[in-house]
């Protein structure tokens, strides 16, 4: 109850319009395309492998943009980076409306992903510097809630737009909503201080950060790869399985994905409370054990009801881990090189995000979609195991717990 009251008071919180509202709008715009992109890619009459490559295009772009985004924070600050990121992602998404070939569409997807990375790193840095450790889990899980709320309302609306006006019209709608997010950031995000210049060159600072925190990147980072592979793989398997195996139409697919996203969305409040009161691992480990179970059920679904149940179980479990990867990254990031650390941290996670669609497409092309679901089950088990046994708890309370949220 106390946390719900804090959310009620948060309508006057400085992060509301500067961070949470544009984050919701941005991810709502992205989620309009969730049920559309797999069908859009399949419309080029290409193999599963190329479908997976096209769907992974934004992930590839994020891989290319994460580290430069972290380095550019020292030069331009969070606000400018957010503006550039949202603008570029919106323009690249709109350009998909006119794409006439797979290489052209892939190029736009990569550009969009690069700009999403710039926005993501700057947003992560902004909230890490604005919120204290003791309330960070709740603040970041609320940010995750904005993402999940966008995922909830986006697919059904995107599918409705696609059914009424054609698949490609959804790209124009997504660009328009992202443009509104840009306007909110321009008017309401305060000018953020630019971090002090590093004592060494950008390249040397990046190398030093990586070497100093190599153990973190090789344990928690590997766990995050499997986490993100499962999450992104789910977004590919569910619509393709519904379309290619069960023969469901685009509006039904959008309904199924929105239902799973609704359960995902409802869990961000408990996830934040668990992270700040019990610890980050108490949210992470159960989440990915249950998600693995939901994905294992996918090959055994034979109709609408079975797919709804499996998707709902995955959505519920994913909500338990709302904001966990960002929170753990913020906990581990050093204050003197936060941008560089977060750039590497997000790069590692985006390796998993881009690997999910690629793995699904490759395995489905050689074997079947159900086989891809079983591989994703294994990634969930690996993620849970690494965070349970190899990563120490990152919730370290200071003597005086900041009440910044």
C-alpha positions in Angstrom: 0.0 0.0 0.0 2.8 2.4 0.8 4.4 1.8 -2.6 1.0 2.5 -4.3 0.8 5.7 -2.4 4.3 6.6 -3.5 3.2 6.1 -7.1 0.2 8.4 -6.5 2.6 11.1 -5.2 4.9 10.4 -8.2 2.6 12.3 -10.5 4.6 15.4 -9.3 7.9 13.5 -9.5 10.4 15.2 -11.8 11.0 11.9 -13.7 7.3 11.6 -14.7 7.3 13.8 -17.8 11.1 13.8 -18.4 11.4 10.0 -18.4 8.3 7.8 -17.8 5.8 9.4 -20.2 8.2 9.5 -23.2 9.4 6.0 -22.4 5.8 4.8 -22.5 5.1 6.5 -25.8 8.4 5.3 -27.3 7.8 1.7 -26.4 4.1 1.9 -27.4 5.3 3.0 -30.8 7.7 0.1 -31.0 5.1 -2.4 -29.8 2.7 -1.4 -32.5 5.0 -3.4 -34.8 5.2 -6.5 -32.7 2.5 -8.6 -34.5 3.3 -6.9 -37.8 7.0 -7.3 -38.3 7.1 -11.1 -38.5 4.3 -11.0 -41.1 5.9 -8.1 -42.9 9.2 -10.0 -43.2 7.4 -13.2 -44.3 5.7 -11.1 -47.0 9.0 -10.8 -48.9 8.7 -14.6 -49.5 12.0 -15.4 -47.8 13.3 -18.3 -45.7 13.0 -18.6 -41.9 16.6 -17.7 -41.6 16.2 -14.4 -43.5 13.1 -13.7 -41.6 15.1 -14.1 -38.4 17.8 -11.8 -39.8 15.4 -9.1 -40.7 13.7 -9.3 -37.3 17.1 -9.1 -35.6 18.0 -6.0 -37.6 17.2 -3.6 -34.8 19.2 -5.8 -32.4 22.2 -5.7 -34.7 21.8 -1.9 -34.7 21.7 -1.8 -30.9 24.9 -3.9 -30.8 26.5 -1.2 -33.0 25.2 1.7 -31.0 25.5 0.7 -27.3 29.2 1.4 -26.8 29.3 4.6 -28.9 26.3 5.7 -27.0 28.1 5.2 -23.7 31.1 7.1 -24.9 29.1 10.0 -26.4 27.4 10.6 -23.0 30.6 12.3 -21.9 30.4 14.7 -24.8 26.7 15.5 -25.1 24.9 14.4 -21.9 21.7 12.4 -21.5 19.2 14.9 -22.8 20.8 15.5 -26.2 21.4 11.8 -26.6 17.7 11.0 -25.9 16.6 13.5 -28.5 18.9 12.2 -31.2 18.0 8.6 -30.4 14.2 9.1 -30.6 14.4 11.2 -33.7 16.5 8.6 -35.6 14.4 5.7 -34.5 11.2 7.4 -35.6 12.5 8.3 -39.1 14.0 4.9 -39.7 10.7 3.2 -38.7 8.7 5.5 -41.1 11.1 4.6 -43.9 10.0 0.9 -43.6 6.7 1.9 -45.2 8.5 2.5 -48.5 11.0 -0.4 -48.3 10.9 -2.5 -51.5 13.6 -5.1 -50.8 15.0 -7.2 -47.9 18.4 -5.3 -47.9 16.6 -1.9 -47.8 14.3 -3.0 -44.9 17.2 -4.5 -43.1 19.2 -1.3 -43.4 16.3 0.7 -41.9 15.9 -1.8 -39.0 19.7 -1.5 -38.2 19.5 2.3 -38.2 16.5 2.2 -36.0 18.2 -0.2 -33.6 21.3 2.0 -33.5 19.2 5.0 -32.5 17.2 2.9 -29.9 20.6 2.1 -28.3 21.5 5.8 -28.0 18.1 6.5 -26.4 18.4 3.4 -24.1 22.0 4.2 -22.8 21.1 7.8 -22.1 17.9 6.9 -20.4 19.7 4.3 -18.3 22.4 6.8 -17.3 19.7 9.4 -16.4 17.7 7.2 -14.1 20.9 5.7 -12.5 22.1 9.2 -11.5 18.7 10.4 -10.4 17.6 7.6 -8.0 19.2 6.2 -4.9 20.1 2.5 -4.4 17.4 1.8 -1.9 14.6 2.8 -4.2 16.2 2.0 -7.5 14.4 -1.3 -7.9 11.0 0.3 -7.7 12.0 3.3 -9.9 13.4 1.1 -12.6 10.7 -1.4 -12.4 8.2 1.4 -12.9 10.2 2.3 -16.0 9.9 -1.4 -17.0 6.2 -1.0 -16.3 6.0 1.8 -18.9 7.7 -0.6 -21.4 5.3 -3.4 -20.5 2.2 -1.1 -20.7 3.3 -0.1 -24.2 3.7 -3.8 -25.0 0.2 -4.4 -23.7 -1.7 -1.8 -25.7 0.6 -1.8 -28.7 0.2 -5.2 -30.4 -3.7 -5.2 -30.5 -3.8 -1.6 -31.8 -1.0 -2.3 -34.3 -2.8 -5.5 -35.5 -6.0 -3.5 -35.9 -4.3 -0.8 -37.9 -2.7 -3.5 -40.1 -5.9 -5.3 -40.6 -7.8 -2.1 -41.5 -5.2 -0.2 -43.6 -2.5 -2.7 -44.4 0.6 -4.0 -42.7 2.8 -1.1 -43.7 0.5 1.6 -42.3 1.6 0.5 -38.8 5.1 2.0 -39.5 3.6 5.4 -40.1 1.6 5.2 -36.9 4.7 4.1 -34.9 6.7 7.0 -36.3 3.9 9.5 -35.3 3.7 8.2 -31.7 7.6 8.3 -31.4 7.4 11.9 -32.6 5.1 12.8 -29.7 7.6 11.2 -27.3 10.3 13.4 -28.8 8.2 16.6 -28.2 7.7 15.6 -24.5 11.4 15.1 -24.0 12.3 18.4 -25.7 9.8 20.4 -23.5 10.1 18.6 -20.1 13.5 17.0 -19.7 15.9 19.3 -17.9 19.3 20.0 -19.2 21.6 17.4 -17.7 25.1 18.1 -16.6 27.7 16.6 -19.0 30.0 14.2 -17.2 33.6 15.4 -16.6 36.1 14.6 -19.3 37.9 11.3 -18.7 41.6 11.5 -17.7 42.5 9.3 -20.6 41.2 8.9 -24.2 37.7 7.5 -24.8 39.2 4.2 -26.1 41.5 3.8 -23.1 38.7 4.6 -20.7 36.5 2.0 -22.3 39.3 -0.6 -22.2 40.0 0.2 -18.5 36.4 -0.1 -17.6 36.1 -3.5 -19.3 39.3 -4.9 -17.7 38.4 -3.6 -14.2 34.9 -5.2 -14.3 35.7 -8.2 -16.4 34.4 -10.6 -13.8 31.1 -8.9 -13.7 30.7 -9.0 -17.5 31.7 -12.6 -17.6 29.2 -13.8 -15.0 26.2 -11.4 -14.7 26.8 -10.4 -18.3 26.6 -13.9 -19.6 23.4 -14.5 -17.6 21.9 -11.4 -19.2 22.7 -12.7 -22.7 20.5 -15.8 -21.9 17.8 -13.5 -20.3 17.5 -11.3 -23.4 17.7 -14.3 -25.8 14.6 -15.8 -24.2 12.7 -12.5 -24.1 13.4 -11.6 -27.8 12.9 -15.2 -28.9 9.5 -15.2 -27.4 8.4 -12.2 -29.5 9.3 -14.1 -32.6 8.1 -17.7 -31.7 4.6 -16.7 -30.6 3.4 -14.8 -33.7 5.2 -17.2 -36.1 3.8 -20.3 -34.4 0.3 -18.8 -34.3 0.6 -17.9 -38.0 2.5 -20.8 -39.6 1.5 -23.7 -37.3 -1.9 -22.8 -36.0 -3.1 -20.7 -38.9 -4.4 -17.8 -36.8 -5.1 -14.4 -38.3 -3.3 -11.2 -37.5 -5.9 -9.8 -35.2 -6.1 -13.0 -33.1 -2.3 -13.0 -32.9 -2.4 -9.4 -31.7 -4.9 -10.4 -29.0 -2.8 -13.3 -27.8 0.3 -11.2 -27.5 -1.6 -8.3 -25.8 -3.0 -10.8 -23.2 0.4 -12.1 -22.3 1.7 -8.5 -22.2 -1.2 -7.6 -19.8 0.0 -10.1 -17.2 3.5 -9.0 -17.8 2.5 -5.4 -17.2 0.6 -6.1 -13.9 3.7 -7.6 -12.3 6.0 -4.6 -12.4 4.8 -3.3 -9.0 5.5 -6.6 -7.2 8.8 -6.9 -9.0 10.0 -3.5 -7.8 9.0 -4.2 -4.2 10.7 -7.6 -4.2 13.9 -6.1 -5.6 14.1 -3.4 -3.0 13.0 -5.4 0.0 14.3 -8.9 -0.6 17.0 -8.5 -3.3 17.4 -8.5 -7.0 17.9 -12.3 -7.3 14.5 -13.0 -5.6 12.9 -11.5 -8.7 15.3 -12.8 -11.4 15.5 -16.5 -10.6 11.8 -17.5 -10.2 11.0 -15.4 -13.3 13.1 -17.3 -15.7 12.4 -20.8 -14.3 8.7 -20.1 -15.0 9.3 -18.6 -18.4 11.3 -21.7 -19.4 8.3 -23.8 -18.3 6.0 -21.7 -20.4 8.2 -21.9 -23.5 8.5 -25.7 -23.0 4.7 -25.9 -23.3 4.7 -24.2 -26.7 5.4 -27.2 -28.9 2.5 -29.1 -27.3 -0.2 -26.4 -28.1 -2.6 -27.4 -30.8 -5.0 -24.5 -30.8 -5.9 -21.0 -29.7 -6.5 -22.0 -26.0 -3.2 -23.8 -25.5 -1.2 -20.9 -27.1 -3.1 -18.4 -24.9 -2.1 -20.3 -21.8 1.5 -20.7 -22.7 1.8 -17.0 -23.7 0.1 -15.9 -20.5 2.4 -18.0 -18.4 5.5 -16.5 -20.1 4.0 -12.9 -19.8 3.3 -13.4 -16.1 6.8 -14.7 -15.4 8.5 -12.0 -17.4 6.7 -9.4 -15.4 8.4 -10.8 -12.3 11.7 -9.6 -13.7 10.6 -6.2 -14.7 13.5 -3.8 -14.7 15.9 -6.4 -13.1 18.6 -6.2 -15.8 18.7 -2.4 -15.7 18.6 -2.4 -11.9 21.5 -4.8 -11.6 23.5 -2.8 -14.2 22.9 0.4 -12.3 23.9 -1.3 -9.0 27.2 -2.5 -10.5 28.0 0.7 -12.5 30.9 2.8 -11.1 30.1 6.5 -10.7 33.3 7.6 -12.4 32.8 5.6 -15.6 29.0 5.0 -15.6 28.5 5.7 -19.3 31.2 3.4 -20.4 30.1 0.6 -18.1 26.4 0.9 -19.1 27.4 1.0 -22.7 29.2 -2.4 -22.3 26.4 -3.8 -20.1 23.7 -2.9 -22.7 25.9 -4.3 -25.5 26.1 -7.6 -23.7 22.3 -7.7 -23.2 21.7 -6.7 -26.8 23.9 -9.6 -28.0 21.2 -11.8 -26.4 18.4 -9.7 -27.8 19.7 -10.0 -31.4 20.7 -13.6 -30.9 17.1 -14.7 -30.0 15.5 -14.0 -33.4 18.6 -15.3 -35.2 18.5 -18.6 -33.2 14.8 -19.0 -33.7 15.1 -18.5 -37.4 18.1 -20.7 -37.9 16.7 -23.6 -35.8 13.3 -23.3 -37.4 14.9 -23.3 -40.9 16.9 -26.5 -40.2 14.4 -28.2 -37.9 11.0 -26.8 -36.8 9.5 -23.9 -34.8 8.7 -26.2 -31.9 12.4 -27.2 -31.8 13.2 -23.4 -31.5 10.9 -23.2 -28.5 12.8 -26.0 -26.8 16.1 -24.3 -27.3 14.6 -21.1 -25.8 13.5 -23.2 -22.8 17.2 -24.1 -22.3 18.3 -20.5 -22.4 15.8 -19.7 -19.6 17.1 -22.5 -17.4 20.7 -21.3 -18.0 19.8 -17.7 -17.1 18.1 -18.7 -13.8 21.0 -20.9 -12.9 23.7 -18.3 -13.5 21.9 -15.6 -11.4 21.1 -18.2 -8.7 24.6 -19.6 -8.3 27.2 -17.4 -9.9 26.1 -13.8 -9.4 26.1 -12.2 -5.8 23.2 -10.1 -4.6 23.7 -6.5 -5.8 21.3 -4.8 -3.3 23.7 -3.1 -0.9 21.9 -0.7 1.3 23.7 2.5 2.3 23.5 3.6 6.0 20.9 6.2 5.2 18.5 4.9 2.5 17.8 7.7 0.0 14.1 8.5 -0.3 14.4 9.9 -3.9 11.4 8.0 -5.2 
